[in-house]
Amino acid sequence: MKLTWKLCLAVGLGVLAVLAAHAALRVHRDIGRFRQSVRDNHRTIGLVLSAAIEEVAARDGEDRARSLVAEVDRRQSEMEIHWVAEIDGDPVGETMAEPGLFASVSGVREGQQQQRSYTTLRLPGASTTAIEIVEPLAREAEHVHEAVVRTASTTFVVLFLCVAIILTFGVWFVGRPLDALRRHARRVGRGEVGIATPIHSRDEIGELALEMNTMSAALDEARVRVRREEAARLDALAQLRQADRLRVVGELAASVAHDLGTPMGTVNARAQMIASGEVDSSRARELAAKIVDEIAVMSVSIRQLLEHGRRNEPQRSWIEVGPWASAILDVVRPLAERRDLKLTLELATEHPRIELDPLHMRHVLVNLLSNAIDASPRGASVEVVIDDDGPNLRIAVRDHGPGIAAEHLAAVFEPFFTTKSSSEGSGLGLSVARGIIEEHGGHLSTRAGIPDGTCFEVTLPRVPARGA
């Protein structure tokens, strides 16, 4: 509608200018015609009157002729008729030097616009003598006023019709199509590509609508192609991850086969001692406890092998982070109490929520806490800080142990890397934890320094992208 009003203003100003110029020319032309009509009337009256006066002057004398002019003047209400004996000082005096000539001029006398005409007389023995006809031009002002009023009325009517026609056709042929194009552009901006505009006119707006439809179709094809390529990329990435897991599993299987030989031999020997009855009950309990510890070590190795090789999609759900993390701390608290360690949980924001797989992420947090407990000296503390920065949630696990050496920082997330003895771990815990976090679309990083301990930080998006 703004464009339509602009068109109305432009056309209205153009029509107004044309009509005003036409009115000015017409008024000027009418004034000229009116004055010419007055002059022609004066000429006719002058010629008729001069012939009569010349005849009376020749028969009855000049005085009788003057009386005749005065009598005619008394009978005229719209004009004045005078006997002029000398007109040498008049502006038309030079043109009236010859008898029988006619001249007429317009001018202002006594504050009034007048038309004065002169018709010379042929009188014997007299100087230049003429009949002067003076007529006020009051009707000219009335005529100009009528012309102005008539022109203004015509201009108003024409202007109103032009605006009405332009508004009607502008709304129908310009406003509605442009409004449809605007709504179409907004829908495309919201991601609704592949839609067509209902405009089929054969003009510039129709061509623009056709181009927008072509653009929308191209965007739809591009979106489908991007989604297809993204799905292929994610599938290829998943296959690469699975292949890497299987490679690591193969390496781990060889390592586990080697590492399980000694514990299994120890378990077998001690179990035979108990079964043979060679030891008393107290010694049997001691041997059984050591068998349990060896089996626990072997179970950890086997479980990590299975976790690293298994390909399970995260089963996400919305959880309250505070209660979820507090329950996990309660699980590992007995391990901390054996080493006189203090576990603390700090929530930087109240009631944070996030969408994740609680079981998979439980394995991550348990692994980070177990590493922190193992690295902490007796009497120290392990802190868990949960912070919320809007789109992401950060979980930091910090210990006050000796920290990680600078030369080991780049390798802490690699499979099989560990600074522990072979009986305490296989080096897969952090690698498995990083894989789980990446499947959630997050990131696992570490900040370490001696002797300030180690801090592992998990960054998770609140709503991970599907397929991440």
N, C-alpha and C positions, 0 to 999 in steps of 0.2 A: 504493500500500500504506500510506502514512502516513495518508491519510484513513481507510482501513479500520480501522487500529489505533486512530485517534481515536474512530471510531464504536464500536468494541469497548469502549474505556475508558469512554465516556459511557454506553453501554447497561449495561455491567457494573456501574458505580457505581450506576446507577438500579435495576437488579435487586437489587443488594446492599442498597441502602437500603430497598426495598420488602420484601424478605424479612426483613431485620433488624427492621423495624417489625412485620411480621406475626408474627415469632417472639416479640417482646416481648409483644405483645397476647395471643398464644396461651398463653405461659407464665403471664402474669398471670391469664388466664381459667382455666387448668388449676389454678393454685394456689387460686383462689377455689372452684372446684368440689371440689377435694380437701378443703379446710377445711370446706366445707358438708357434704360426705359424712361427715367426722369428727363434726361437730356433730349431724347426723341420727342417726349411730350412737350417740353419747352420749345423745341424747334418748330413743332406744328403750330402751337399757340402763337409763337412769335411771328411766323410767316403769315398766318391768317390775320393777326392783329395789325402787323405792319402794313399789309395791303389796305386794310380798312382805314388806318390812320392816314396813310399817304393820300388816299382818295378824299377823306374829309378835309385834310389840310389844304389840298389843292382847290377844293370847292368852297369851304367855309373859313379857311384860315387856320393858323397854327393854334390859336387859343381854343378853337372848337376841338382840335385834335387832342390837345392836352386834357380838355374836359372829358373826352371820350375815354382816355387812358385811366383817368381818375374814377370814372363810372365803372369801368371794367374791374378795377382794383377793389372797389367796394363790394362788388358781387362775388369775389373769390375769397373763400375762407381758408383754403389750404395753401395759398401762395400769395405773394405780393407782386404787383405790376407797377413799375415806376417809369416816368419820362425822364430820361437822362440826356441832358444837353451837352455835357462835356464828359468824356471818359478817357481824356488823355492821361490822367494820373492813375487810371485803373490798370491792373496787370495785363488785361487783354486789350488795352487801348491801341497798341501797335497793330494788333491783328484786325482791329475794327476800323482801320483808316478808310476803307472803301465802304460805301453804302451798300446795303443789301446782304452783308455778310452776317454769319451767326457764330457765336463762341459761348462756351459754357465751362465753368470751373467750380471745384468743390473747395470749401474752406470753412474756417471757424470765425464767426462774427458774433460779438457780444456773448461769448461762451456757448454758442450753439452751432452745431454742424449744419451747413447750408449748401444748397446747390444754386449758383447764380448763372443766369444765361442772358446773353445780349443779342438783340437783332437790330441792325442799323436801319435807319430810315432814309429815304431819298426825298429830302425836302429842299426846294430851291432857295438859295441864298442863306442856308444855315450851315453852321459848323457840324462836325460829326455828332449826330444825334442817334440815340438808340432806345429801344424798349428793354428795360431790365426786369427779368422775372426771377424772384427769390422764393425758394421753397425749402422749409426746414426738412432735415432728413431724419425726423423722429421715427418714421416708419422703418427706416433702415435698422435702427437699434432693435425695434420690435421683431423685425425679420431675423436679425442675428440671434436674438434670444430664442425665437421659435426653432431656428436651425440647431442651436446648441442643445436645447431640450430634446428635440427629435433625435439628434445624433446620440446624445447620452442614453436615451431610452433604447435606441437600436443597439448601441454598444452593450448595454446591460443584458438585453435579451440574447444577443449573439454570444456574449461571454458566458452567460448561464448555460445556454445550449451546448456550447463547446465543452465546458467543464463537465456537464452531465454526461455527454457522449464519451468524453475521454475517460471519466471515472468508470462508466459502465464497461466500455471495451477494455480499459486498463485492468480492471479487476478480473474480468473474464479471461482475457487473453494474456495478461502479464502477471497480475497478482496471484491468481490461483496456481498457475504453473510454477512460479517461483516459490510459493509456499510449499508446494509438493516437493520441489527440488530441495528446499531447506530441510523438510522432514526426512527426506531420503538420506541427505548428507549426515544428519544426526544419527540415524539408524546405522549407517555404515561406520560412523565414528564409535558407536557402541559395540561394534563387532558383528552386526547383522549383515554380513556380505552375502552376495549371491542373489539379492533381491532386485527387482526392476521397478522403475518409476512408471506410473500410469499415464505418461505424457506421450502422445503420438502426433503432435502437430508438425507441420512441414515448414518450420521457420527456425530462427536461431535458437529459440528455447528448446524446440524439439531436438535440434542437433546436439545441444548441451545435454539434454536428458539421455540421448543415445550414447554420448561419450561417457556419462556417469554410469549407465547400465553396463557398458563395456568395461569400465574401470572396476565396478563392483564384481562382475564375473571374473575378471583377472585376479582380484584380491581373494575371491573365494577359491579359485584354483591354486593360488599361491599358498593359502592357508592349509588346504588339503595336502598340498605337496610338502609343506613344512612339517605338518603333523606326521605324514607318512615317513619323511626322512628322520624326524625326531624319534618315532617309534623304532625305525630300523637302527638308529644310532644307539638307543637305549638297549635294544635287543643285542646288538653287537657288543656293547659294553658289558651287558650281563653275561654274555657268552665268554668274553675275555676274563671277566672276574671268576666265572666258574672254572674256566681252563686253568687260571692261576691257582685257584683253590685246589683243583685236582693235582696240579703239579706239586703244590706244597704238601698236599696229603701224601703223595707218593714219597716225597722226601721225608715227611714226618713218619710214615710207616716204617721206612728203613731205620730211622733214628729210634723209634719206639721199640722196634724189634730188637735193636741193639741194647737200648736202655732197660728194657723189661727183663732181659736175661739175668742180670745180677739180682734184682729184687725178687724175681721168681725163684731163683736158686736159694736165696736166703729164706724165703717163705717156706719153700719145700723142706729145707733142712730143719728149720725150727718146728714145723708141723710134724715131721717124723720124730723129733725128740719128744714132743708132747704125746704123740700116739704110742710111742714105745714104752712110756711110763718110766723113763730114766730119770725124770726130774720130779721134784716134789711140787706141791700145789702152788706155793708162792712163786717158784721159778717158772712154773707153767703159765701162771697169769702174766708174768713179766714177758715171757716169750710170745704169748698171745697178743699182748699190747703192741709189741714190736711188729708182729705180723699184720695187725690192723693198720699201723702207720705205713708199712710198706704197701699194703693194698690201697690205702688212700692216695699214696703218691702215684701208683699205677693208674688208679681211677681218674685222677686229675689229667694225666697225660692222654688217656683214651678219650675222656670227655672233650678236651680241647681239640683233639683230632676230629671228633665228630662235629663239633660246633664249627670248625673252620671249613670243613668239607660240605656241610649241609647248606642247601640253598632254599631258605624259607623266606617268603615275602612277609614284611612287617604287618602285623594285625593291629592297626592303629585304633585308638579310642581316646576320647577326651578324659583327662585325669586331673585331679588336684595334686599339684607337685609336692606340696608340703607334707600331707599324710603319706604319700607314696614314698618319698625319700626318708621320712621318719621310720617307716616300717622296715626299710632296708637297713638303716642304721641299727635297729634292734636286732636284726639277724646277725650282723657282724660284731655286735657289741661284746659277746663273750670272748671272741678272739682278742679284742682290744683290752679287755679286763685282765686277761692272762699276762699281758705285758704292762699292766698298770697305765694304760693309755686312756685319754679322755676324748670322746667323740662329741663334736658340737655341730649343730645345724643352724644356719643363719639364713633367713628369708629377707631379701632386700625389699621386696614388695609383698603386699598382703594378698593371700589367696591366689597365687599364680596358677594358670591353667595352660595345658598344652596337649596337642594331639600326637601320640606316639604309641609304640608297642611296649606296654609296661613290662612284659616278660623279657624281651630282648634288652631293653634299656636297664632292667634290673641286673642282668648279667654284666653290663658295662660298669654300672656303679659299684657292684660287689667286687669286680676285678680291680677297679681303681682304689677302693678302700682297702682291699687285701694287700695291694702293693704298698699303699701308704703305711699300713700297720706294720708290714714287714720291714719297711725302711726306717721306722721311727724308733728312737731309743726309749728305754723305760722311763715312765713318768712324763713323757711329752704329750702332745695333743695332735689330733687330726681334725681339721675343720672342713665342713662342707658349706659352701656359700652359693645360694641360688639367687641370681639377679635377673631382672626383666628390663629390656631396653625397648619394648614395643613389639617389633616384628620377630625378635629372637629371644630365646631363653638361654641363659648361661649357667652351667653347673660347674663350680670349681672345687676340686679336692686337693687340699694342701697338707703336706706333712712337714715336720721339722727335723728330718733326717740329714744325712750327709749330702744329699743331692745327687745329681747325675753329672758325671764328668763331661766336660765340653766336647771331648772327642767321641762320646757315645750319643750325643743328642740327636744326630742325624739318623741313627740306626735303631732308636728305641721302638719304632713301630714296625720294623721288619720282622717277618716270621723267623722264629728260632733264636732271635737275639735275646740274651739274658745275661745279667751279671751274677745270677744266683748259681748255685751248684746244680748239677744234673738231677739231684734228688729232690730239689725244691721247686723246679719249674721247667717247662719246655720252651719258654720264650714265645708262646702264641697268644698270651692273654691280651696284650695291647693291640696286636694285629687283628685279632677277632673283634675287639672293642671298636677299633677304628672302622672296620668293615660294617658293623651294625650301625654306627653313627652316620656313615656315608649313605647307607640305605635309607636313612631318615632325612637325607638332604642336609646333614649337619657337618660339623668339622671338629676334630680332636687335635688339640695343640698342647704344648708343654712349655712351662717357664721354669727353668732350673738354675740354681746357683749354689755354690758351696760357700759358706755353710748354712745358707738360708733355707735349705730343704728344696722340695719339688712341688710344683703346682700343675696339675692336669686340668685343662679347661675344655668343657664340652659346650659347643654352640649349636643350638637346634632352632630351626624356624618353627614358629608357632603352628603354622599349617603347611607342612611340607608339600611340595609339588608332587602330584601323583606320578608314580613311576620313578621317583628319585631314589 
